[in-house]
């Protein structure tokens, strides 16, 4: 079925657009995001703290 991969792609695109909109004009958020992207240890730590979302 080709619809499911397209649905997931659209969902990911919407999440990225939401993230972009939150970052626009929010310097503190942008700084934190840049720091996280540059530090893979911090990404691993945040993943452990937040944990995976369960899909409903």
N, C-alpha and C positions, 0 to 999 in steps of 0.2 A: 504494500500500500504506500503510495507516494505522498499522501496527505500528512501523515504523522511527522516525517522529517521536515516538511515545510512549516508545519505548525510550530515545531521546536525552534526552527530558524527564526520565524517571525517573533516568537516569544523572547528569544535571546536579543534580537534587534531592538525590541521595545524596552528591554531592561537596560541595554546600552544607551539608548536615547534618554531614558529616565536618569541614568547616572550622569550623562553629559549635561542634562538640564540642571541637576542638583549642583554640579561643579561650576557651572557658569555663574560668575559673579561671587562665588564663595571662596575667597582666598584661603581660608583656614582648611576647608575641605580639600581644595586642590593640593595644598601643601602636604596634608596627611596622605592623600592618595598617591602623590609622587613618592613620598617616603616609603610607603608600603610597597609600591611597585619596584623600588630600588633595593628592597631588603627582603629576600626570600625567606629568611628566618621569621620575620614578622608576619609574612603571609601564612606560614605554617602555624604560628602561634594563634593568629586570628581564626584560622580554620578550626583549630582545636577548641577555642573559646566559643565560637558561634555554632560549630557543628553543621552537618549537612541538613538541609531543609527536607522535611518529608513531603512527598507529593501527595496531594489529595485527589 
